[in-house]
């Protein structure tokens, strides 16, 4: 997972797209799907972050969510590789 510089704008559409793809890849795993759904709800109606602190928060939450997905998937006996999900710009 690649860390994006803080000065680049956050692409919420790309973030939602990546989360949706990841949720589809793990649709059989209720824990992962629930985790991704909770984060998608947090960003569903955002058109843009409020300020720089909000951008940093969203980026860190996105990264934490991806780490949690990987951790859950690695514990699952029938884990499918999630593929490379990169940080949105």
Buried (B, 14 or more C-beta within 10 A) or exposed (E): EEEBEEEEEBBBEEBBEBBEBBBEBBEEBEBBBEBBEEBBEBBEEBEEBEEEEEBEBBBEBBBEBBEBBBEBBEEEEEBEEBEEBEBBE
